[in-house]
Amino acid sequence: MEFLRNAYGRLAELARELAKFGAIGAVAFVIDAGGTNLLRFGFGWGPLTSKVIATVVAATFAYLGNRHWTFRHREQSGLAREYFLFFVLNGVGLLISLLVIGFVTYTLGLQDALSYNIALLIGTGLGTLFRFWSYKKWVFLAPVAPVAPVAVVEKPAAPAPASPVNGHVYLLNKTPEENVPPPRQH
């Protein structure tokens, strides 16, 4: 029964994290896709340059949202470490997206907005799967369980060992002067 309770608790926690991650990701996606399309088709910038710039802005938003909402209950291992890892892992996610966009744009030769946005969706989806897994593993670490103090139970002192000799009990932890047998009673 304890196993089922633990499994349910882990599943419920994962569902909460996924929902929050999804909400932050949805807003970041709007920033990313909207920014990419604005730069690409509004300003005429290149397909990869547009994606890189919009992703940096969206990733900054996503970091702040994930640190302070999605994964706020997790261990905080230092802003510099988290920020660096977050952006390195976002770089890998961006690379996945750029590969898809580059393939569609340069290999397949599809230059229209629909093809570009389909490539953007597929690349973002694959990158998101990688990012969720990697954030949990390396950036927003699981909280360290507090170590319960170990209760020290002192045993009562054992009585001094005794040794029977000639019907008398001599205590072994006594000095030789103290270890004199009691006088015999007749």
C-alpha positions as CSV (number, residue, x, y, z in Angstrom):
1,M,0.0,0.0,0.0
2,E,2.9,2.3,0.8
3,F,4.3,1.7,-2.7
4,L,1.0,2.8,-4.3
5,R,0.9,6.0,-2.1
6,N,4.5,6.8,-3.1
7,A,3.8,6.2,-6.8
8,Y,0.7,8.3,-6.7
9,G,2.6,11.1,-4.9
10,R,5.4,11.0,-7.5
11,L,2.9,11.0,-10.4
12,A,0.9,13.9,-8.9
13,E,4.1,15.9,-8.4
14,L,5.1,15.2,-12.0
15,A,1.7,16.2,-13.3
16,R,1.9,19.5,-11.4
17,E,5.4,20.2,-12.7
18,L,4.3,19.3,-16.3
19,A,1.3,21.6,-16.0
20,K,3.4,24.6,-14.8
21,F,6.2,23.8,-17.2
22,G,3.6,23.7,-20.0
23,A,2.1,27.1,-19.0
24,I,5.5,28.8,-18.9
25,G,6.4,27.0,-22.1
26,A,3.2,28.2,-23.8
27,V,4.0,31.8,-23.0
28,A,7.6,31.3,-24.0
29,F,6.5,29.7,-27.2
30,V,4.3,32.8,-28.1
31,I,7.4,35.0,-27.4
32,D,9.6,32.7,-29.5
33,A,7.2,32.0,-32.4
34,G,5.9,35.6,-32.5
35,G,9.4,37.1,-32.3
36,T,10.8,34.7,-34.9
37,N,8.0,35.4,-37.3
38,L,8.2,39.2,-36.7
39,L,11.9,39.2,-37.3
40,R,11.8,36.8,-40.2
41,F,8.8,38.1,-42.1
42,G,8.3,41.6,-40.6
43,F,11.9,42.7,-40.8
44,G,13.2,40.3,-43.4
45,W,15.9,38.8,-41.3
46,G,17.3,35.3,-42.0
47,P,15.4,32.2,-40.8
48,L,18.1,31.1,-38.4
49,T,19.1,34.5,-37.1
50,S,15.4,35.3,-36.4
51,K,15.1,32.0,-34.5
52,V,18.2,32.6,-32.4
53,I,17.3,36.1,-31.2
54,A,13.7,35.2,-30.4
55,T,14.8,32.1,-28.6
56,V,17.2,34.0,-26.3
57,V,14.4,36.4,-25.3
58,A,11.9,33.5,-24.8
59,A,14.6,31.5,-22.8
60,T,15.2,34.3,-20.5
61,F,11.5,34.5,-19.7
62,A,11.3,30.7,-19.4
63,Y,14.2,30.6,-16.9
64,L,12.6,33.2,-14.7
65,G,9.2,31.5,-14.8
66,N,10.6,28.0,-14.3
67,R,12.9,29.0,-11.4
68,H,10.3,31.1,-9.6
69,W,7.2,29.0,-10.3
70,T,7.5,25.6,-11.9
71,F,10.6,24.4,-10.0
72,R,10.6,26.7,-7.0
73,H,10.3,23.8,-4.6
74,R,13.5,22.2,-5.9
75,E,17.0,22.8,-4.7
76,Q,18.5,26.1,-5.6
77,S,22.1,25.4,-6.5
78,G,23.1,29.0,-7.3
79,L,21.9,31.5,-9.8
80,A,25.2,31.5,-11.9
81,R,25.3,27.7,-12.1
82,E,21.6,27.3,-12.9
83,Y,21.6,30.2,-15.4
84,F,24.6,28.8,-17.2
85,L,23.3,25.3,-17.4
86,F,19.8,26.5,-18.4
87,F,21.2,28.4,-21.4
88,V,23.6,25.6,-22.4
89,L,20.6,23.2,-22.4
90,N,18.5,25.8,-24.2
91,G,21.3,26.0,-26.7
92,V,21.0,22.2,-27.4
93,G,17.2,22.7,-27.7
94,L,17.8,25.6,-30.0
95,L,20.2,23.5,-32.1
96,I,17.5,20.8,-32.5
97,S,15.1,23.5,-33.7
98,L,17.7,25.1,-36.0
99,L,18.4,21.7,-37.6
100,V,14.7,21.2,-38.4
101,I,14.3,24.8,-39.7
102,G,17.6,24.5,-41.7
103,F,16.5,21.2,-43.2
104,V,13.2,22.5,-44.3
105,T,14.5,25.9,-45.6
106,Y,17.8,24.9,-47.2
107,T,17.6,21.2,-47.9
108,L,13.9,21.0,-49.0
109,G,14.0,24.6,-50.3
110,L,10.7,25.6,-48.7
111,Q,10.7,29.3,-48.1
112,D,7.1,30.0,-47.4
113,A,5.7,31.1,-44.0
114,L,3.6,27.9,-43.6
115,S,6.6,25.5,-44.1
116,Y,8.7,27.7,-41.9
117,N,6.1,27.6,-39.0
118,I,5.6,23.9,-39.4
119,A,9.4,23.4,-39.1
120,L,9.4,25.8,-36.1
121,L,6.6,23.8,-34.4
122,I,8.3,20.4,-34.9
123,G,11.7,21.7,-33.8
124,T,10.3,23.4,-30.8
125,G,8.4,20.3,-29.8
126,L,11.5,18.1,-30.0
127,G,13.6,20.7,-28.2
128,T,10.9,21.0,-25.5
129,L,11.0,17.3,-24.7
130,F,14.8,17.5,-24.3
131,R,14.6,20.7,-22.2
132,F,12.0,19.3,-19.7
133,W,14.1,16.2,-19.1
134,S,17.4,18.0,-18.9
135,Y,16.1,20.8,-16.6
136,K,14.9,18.3,-14.0
137,K,18.2,16.4,-14.3
138,W,20.8,19.1,-14.3
139,V,19.4,22.6,-13.6
140,F,16.5,22.5,-11.1
141,L,17.7,19.7,-8.8
142,A,15.4,17.6,-6.6
143,P,15.3,19.0,-3.1
144,V,17.7,17.4,-0.7
145,A,15.7,15.5,1.9
146,P,16.5,16.7,5.4
147,V,18.5,14.1,7.3
148,A,16.7,13.2,10.4
149,P,19.0,13.4,13.4
150,V,20.0,10.0,14.7
151,A,18.7,9.5,18.2
152,V,21.5,8.3,20.5
153,V,20.2,5.9,23.0
154,E,22.6,5.2,25.8
155,K,22.5,1.8,27.3
156,P,22.6,1.6,31.0
157,A,26.1,0.8,32.2
158,A,26.6,-2.9,32.5
159,P,27.5,-4.1,36.0
160,A,31.2,-4.7,36.4
161,P,32.2,-8.2,35.4
162,A,32.7,-10.6,38.2
163,S,34.8,-13.7,38.5
164,P,34.1,-16.5,41.0
165,V,37.2,-17.7,42.7
166,N,37.1,-20.1,45.7
167,G,33.5,-19.3,46.3
168,H,34.1,-15.5,46.4
169,V,33.4,-13.0,43.8
170,Y,36.2,-10.7,42.9
171,L,35.6,-7.6,40.8
172,L,37.9,-7.5,37.8
173,N,38.0,-3.7,37.5
174,K,39.3,-3.2,41.0
175,T,42.9,-2.5,41.8
176,P,44.8,-5.3,43.5
177,E,44.6,-3.6,46.9
178,E,40.8,-3.4,46.6
179,N,40.5,-6.9,45.3
180,V,40.9,-8.5,48.7
181,P,38.4,-11.3,49.5
182,P,36.0,-10.4,52.4
183,P,36.8,-12.1,55.8
184,R,35.3,-15.6,56.2
185,Q,32.5,-15.9,58.5
186,H,32.2,-19.1,60.5
